[in-house]
Amino acid sequence: MDAVIVSSVCRFATLEKAEEVNQYFSEHPIPSSARRISQTVESMRVNGALLERVRNSDLNKDTYWH
């Protein structure tokens, strides 16, 4: 089951989606996969935080690339 869960949500990379996935599994727990779900949500949060930093940096400005 772990592989199905990770495969289903691993491409999400925003803090909002991490919270959505976390909320879903809080309401629909799968005890045997709890650790893997927690690790996956944490990874999504790390990726989401990185995305936010890039969005707020000069990398997000057209002038950076010209």
N, CA, C and O atoms as a GROMACS GRO file, in nm:
protein
  264
    1MET      N    1   0.082  -0.120   0.000
    1MET     CA    2   0.000   0.000   0.000
    1MET      C    3   0.087   0.126   0.000
    1MET      O    4   0.049   0.228  -0.058
    2ASP      N    5   0.202   0.118   0.065
    2ASP     CA    6   0.291   0.235   0.071
    2ASP      C    7   0.326   0.286  -0.069
    2ASP      O    8   0.322   0.406  -0.094
    3ALA      N    9   0.359   0.195  -0.159
    3ALA     CA   10   0.399   0.234  -0.294
    3ALA      C   11   0.285   0.304  -0.367
    3ALA      O   12   0.308   0.399  -0.441
    4VAL      N   13   0.163   0.258  -0.347
    4VAL     CA   14   0.047   0.320  -0.411
    4VAL      C   15   0.027   0.462  -0.359
    4VAL      O   16   0.002   0.555  -0.437
    5ILE      N   17   0.039   0.479  -0.230
    5ILE     CA   18   0.021   0.611  -0.169
    5ILE      C   19   0.127   0.707  -0.219
    5ILE      O   20   0.096   0.817  -0.266
    6VAL      N   21   0.252   0.666  -0.210
    6VAL     CA   22   0.363   0.753  -0.253
    6VAL      C   23   0.350   0.786  -0.400
    6VAL      O   24   0.367   0.901  -0.440
    7SER      N   25   0.322   0.688  -0.481
    7SER     CA   26   0.307   0.710  -0.625
    7SER      C   27   0.194   0.806  -0.657
    7SER      O   28   0.201   0.882  -0.754
    8SER      N   29   0.090   0.803  -0.577
    8SER     CA   30  -0.027   0.888  -0.601
    8SER      C   31  -0.004   1.035  -0.566
    8SER      O   32  -0.064   1.123  -0.628
    9VAL      N   33   0.082   1.062  -0.469
    9VAL     CA   34   0.096   1.200  -0.422
    9VAL      C   35   0.236   1.259  -0.437
    9VAL      O   36   0.256   1.377  -0.410
   10CYS      N   37   0.333   1.180  -0.480
   10CYS     CA   38   0.472   1.227  -0.479
   10CYS      C   39   0.499   1.344  -0.574
   10CYS      O   40   0.599   1.413  -0.556
   11ARG      N   41   0.416   1.367  -0.671
   11ARG     CA   42   0.442   1.476  -0.766
   11ARG      C   43   0.388   1.611  -0.720
   11ARG      O   44   0.414   1.713  -0.782
   12PHE      N   45   0.313   1.611  -0.613
   12PHE     CA   46   0.265   1.737  -0.558
   12PHE      C   47   0.382   1.810  -0.493
   12PHE      O   48   0.464   1.748  -0.425
   13ALA      N   49   0.390   1.940  -0.514
   13ALA     CA   50   0.506   2.014  -0.462
   13ALA      C   51   0.467   2.150  -0.406
   13ALA      O   52   0.542   2.247  -0.420
   14THR      N   53   0.352   2.157  -0.344
   14THR     CA   54   0.315   2.284  -0.281
   14THR      C   55   0.278   2.258  -0.136
   14THR      O   56   0.240   2.147  -0.098
   15LEU      N   57   0.290   2.362  -0.056
   15LEU     CA   58   0.254   2.350   0.085
   15LEU      C   59   0.104   2.321   0.099
   15LEU      O   60   0.062   2.250   0.190
   16GLU      N   61   0.026   2.377   0.008
   16GLU     CA   62  -0.119   2.356   0.013
   16GLU      C   63  -0.154   2.209  -0.012
   16GLU      O   64  -0.239   2.152   0.057
   17LYS      N   65  -0.089   2.148  -0.110
   17LYS     CA   66  -0.117   2.007  -0.140
   17LYS      C   67  -0.068   1.918  -0.027
   17LYS      O   68  -0.132   1.817   0.004
   18ALA      N   69   0.044   1.953   0.034
   18ALA     CA   70   0.092   1.876   0.148
   18ALA      C   71  -0.011   1.877   0.260
   18ALA      O   72  -0.038   1.774   0.322
   19GLU      N   73  -0.068   1.993   0.285
   19GLU     CA   74  -0.170   2.002   0.389
   19GLU      C   75  -0.296   1.925   0.349
   19GLU      O   76  -0.359   1.861   0.434
   20GLU      N   77  -0.332   1.930   0.223
   20GLU     CA   78  -0.449   1.857   0.174
   20GLU      C   79  -0.431   1.706   0.192
   20GLU      O   80  -0.521   1.636   0.238
   21VAL      N   81  -0.313   1.656   0.155
   21VAL     CA   82  -0.285   1.513   0.170
   21VAL      C   83  -0.282   1.476   0.319
   21VAL      O   84  -0.337   1.373   0.358
   22ASN      N   85  -0.219   1.558   0.400
   22ASN     CA   86  -0.215   1.533   0.544
   22ASN      C   87  -0.356   1.528   0.602
   22ASN      O   88  -0.386   1.440   0.683
   23GLN      N   89  -0.440   1.621   0.564
   23GLN     CA   90  -0.578   1.625   0.612
   23GLN      C   91  -0.654   1.500   0.569
   23GLN      O   92  -0.729   1.442   0.647
   24TYR      N   93  -0.635   1.461   0.443
   24TYR     CA   94  -0.704   1.342   0.393
   24TYR      C   95  -0.671   1.219   0.478
   24TYR      O   96  -0.759   1.145   0.520
   25PHE      N   97  -0.540   1.199   0.501
   25PHE     CA   98  -0.501   1.080   0.576
   25PHE      C   99  -0.528   1.092   0.725
   25PHE      O  100  -0.529   0.992   0.796
   26SER      N  101  -0.550   1.212   0.774
   26SER     CA  102  -0.596   1.229   0.912
   26SER      C  103  -0.741   1.182   0.925
   26SER      O  104  -0.780   1.123   1.026
   27GLU      N  105  -0.818   1.209   0.821
   27GLU     CA  106  -0.959   1.169   0.820
   27GLU      C  107  -0.978   1.023   0.777
   27GLU      O  108  -1.077   0.960   0.814
   28HIS      N  109  -0.883   0.970   0.699
   28HIS     CA  110  -0.890   0.833   0.648
   28HIS      C  111  -0.758   0.762   0.678
   28HIS      O  112  -0.680   0.733   0.586
   29PRO      N  113  -0.731   0.734   0.804
   29PRO     CA  114  -0.601   0.677   0.840
   29PRO      C  115  -0.578   0.536   0.786
   29PRO      O  116  -0.671   0.456   0.772
   30ILE      N  117  -0.454   0.510   0.757
   30ILE     CA  118  -0.409   0.376   0.721
   30ILE      C  119  -0.294   0.345   0.815
   30ILE      O  120  -0.178   0.375   0.784
   31PRO      N  121  -0.323   0.286   0.930
   31PRO     CA  122  -0.221   0.267   1.034
   31PRO      C  123  -0.095   0.197   0.986
   31PRO      O  124   0.015   0.231   1.028
   32SER      N  125  -0.110   0.100   0.899
   32SER     CA  126   0.007   0.026   0.852
   32SER      C  127   0.098   0.111   0.763
   32SER      O  128   0.214   0.074   0.740
   33SER      N  129   0.048   0.222   0.714
   33SER     CA  130   0.127   0.310   0.627
   33SER      C  131   0.152   0.446   0.690
   33SER      O  132   0.199   0.538   0.622
   34ALA      N  133   0.122   0.461   0.815
   34ALA     CA  134   0.132   0.592   0.881
   34ALA      C  135   0.271   0.654   0.871
   34ALA      O  136   0.285   0.773   0.843
   35ARG      N  137   0.373   0.573   0.893
   35ARG     CA  138   0.509   0.628   0.886
   35ARG      C  139   0.543   0.675   0.746
   35ARG      O  140   0.598   0.784   0.728
   36ARG      N  141   0.511   0.597   0.647
   36ARG     CA  142   0.542   0.634   0.508
   36ARG      C  143   0.460   0.756   0.465
   36ARG      O  144   0.512   0.841   0.393
   37ILE      N  145   0.338   0.766   0.508
   37ILE     CA  146   0.256   0.883   0.478
   37ILE      C  147   0.320   1.006   0.540
   37ILE      O  148   0.331   1.111   0.476
   38SER      N  149   0.361   0.995   0.664
   38SER     CA  150   0.426   1.106   0.733
   38SER      C  151   0.553   1.150   0.660
   38SER      O  152   0.576   1.270   0.643
   39GLN      N  153   0.633   1.054   0.617
   39GLN     CA  154   0.756   1.086   0.544
   39GLN      C  155   0.725   1.153   0.410
   39GLN      O  156   0.794   1.247   0.369
   40THR      N  157   0.623   1.105   0.344
   40THR     CA  158   0.586   1.161   0.214
   40THR      C  159   0.534   1.304   0.228
   40THR      O  160   0.570   1.391   0.150
   41VAL      N  161   0.451   1.328   0.328
   41VAL     CA  162   0.399   1.463   0.352
   41VAL      C  163   0.514   1.557   0.388
   41VAL      O  164   0.517   1.671   0.343
   42GLU      N  165   0.608   1.510   0.468
   42GLU     CA  166   0.723   1.593   0.504
   42GLU      C  167   0.805   1.627   0.379
   42GLU      O  168   0.850   1.741   0.365
   43SER      N  169   0.825   1.533   0.292
   43SER     CA  170   0.897   1.558   0.167
   43SER      C  171   0.823   1.661   0.081
   43SER      O  172   0.885   1.748   0.020
   44MET      N  173   0.691   1.649   0.078
   44MET     CA  174   0.611   1.746   0.003
   44MET      C  175   0.626   1.886   0.063
   44MET      O  176   0.633   1.984  -0.011
   45ARG      N  177   0.632   1.895   0.195
   45ARG     CA  178   0.650   2.025   0.261
   45ARG      C  179   0.786   2.085   0.230
   45ARG      O  180   0.798   2.205   0.207
   46VAL      N  181   0.889   2.002   0.228
   46VAL     CA  182   1.023   2.050   0.194
   46VAL      C  183   1.024   2.102   0.050
   46VAL      O  184   1.078   2.209   0.023
   47ASN      N  185   0.966   2.026  -0.041
   47ASN     CA  186   0.959   2.069  -0.181
   47ASN      C  187   0.874   2.196  -0.196
   47ASN      O  188   0.908   2.284  -0.275
   48GLY      N  189   0.767   2.204  -0.122
   48GLY     CA  190   0.682   2.322  -0.126
   48GLY      C  191   0.754   2.446  -0.075
   48GLY      O  192   0.739   2.554  -0.130
   49ALA      N  193   0.832   2.430   0.031
   49ALA     CA  194   0.908   2.542   0.085
   49ALA      C  195   1.014   2.588  -0.014
   49ALA      O  196   1.035   2.708  -0.031
   50LEU      N  197   1.079   2.493  -0.081
   50LEU     CA  198   1.176   2.528  -0.184
   50LEU      C  199   1.108   2.603  -0.298
   50LEU      O  200   1.161   2.704  -0.346
   51LEU      N  201   0.995   2.556  -0.341
   51LEU     CA  202   0.920   2.623  -0.447
   51LEU      C  203   0.885   2.766  -0.408
   51LEU      O  204   0.898   2.857  -0.490
   52GLU      N  205   0.842   2.786  -0.286
   52GLU     CA  206   0.810   2.921  -0.238
   52GLU      C  207   0.933   3.011  -0.239
   52GLU      O  208   0.924   3.128  -0.276
   53ARG      N  209   1.048   2.957  -0.197
   53ARG     CA  210   1.172   3.037  -0.199
   53ARG      C  211   1.209   3.077  -0.340
   53ARG      O  212   1.250   3.191  -0.364
   54VAL      N  213   1.194   2.985  -0.435
   54VAL     CA  214   1.225   3.016  -0.574
   54VAL      C  215   1.127   3.120  -0.628
   54VAL      O  216   1.167   3.214  -0.697
   55ARG      N  217   1.000   3.104  -0.597
   55ARG     CA  218   0.899   3.200  -0.643
   55ARG      C  219   0.926   3.341  -0.590
   55ARG      O  220   0.895   3.439  -0.657
   56ASN      N  221   0.984   3.351  -0.471
   56ASN     CA  222   1.010   3.481  -0.410
   56ASN      C  223   1.151   3.532  -0.437
   56ASN      O  224   1.191   3.635  -0.382
   57SER      N  225   1.226   3.463  -0.521
   57SER     CA  226   1.364   3.502  -0.547
   57SER      C  227   1.376   3.569  -0.684
   57SER      O  228   1.278   3.580  -0.759
   58ASP      N  229   1.495   3.612  -0.714
   58ASP     CA  230   1.522   3.672  -0.845
   58ASP      C  231   1.506   3.571  -0.959
   58ASP      O  232   1.486   3.611  -1.074
   59LEU      N  233   1.512   3.444  -0.929
   59LEU     CA  234   1.494   3.342  -1.033
   59LEU      C  235   1.357   3.350  -1.098
   59LEU      O  236   1.338   3.303  -1.210
   60ASN      N  237   1.263   3.409  -1.030
   60ASN     CA  238   1.127   3.421  -1.080
   60ASN      C  239   1.105   3.547  -1.164
   60ASN      O  240   0.995   3.573  -1.212
   61LYS      N  241   1.210   3.625  -1.181
   61LYS     CA  242   1.199   3.750  -1.258
   61LYS      C  243   1.255   3.731  -1.397
   61LYS      O  244   1.360   3.669  -1.415
   62ASP      N  245   1.186   3.783  -1.496
   62ASP     CA  246   1.232   3.774  -1.634
   62ASP      C  247   1.370   3.835  -1.652
   62ASP      O  248   1.451   3.788  -1.732
   63THR      N  249   1.397   3.942  -1.578
   63THR     CA  250   1.526   4.010  -1.593
   63THR      C  251   1.643   3.921  -1.551
   63THR      O  252   1.754   3.941  -1.599
   64TYR      N  253   1.620   3.824  -1.466
   64TYR     CA  254   1.727   3.733  -1.425
   64TYR      C  255   1.775   3.650  -1.543
   64TYR      O  256   1.894   3.619  -1.553
   65TRP      N  257   1.685   3.614  -1.631
   65TRP     CA  258   1.716   3.523  -1.741
   65TRP      C  259   1.755   3.594  -1.869
   65TRP      O  260   1.783   3.528  -1.970
   66HIS      N  261   1.758   3.726  -1.868
   66HIS     CA  262   1.796   3.798  -1.991
   66HIS      C  263   1.921   3.875  -1.972
   66HIS      O  264   1.967   3.942  -2.065
   0.00000   0.00000   0.00000
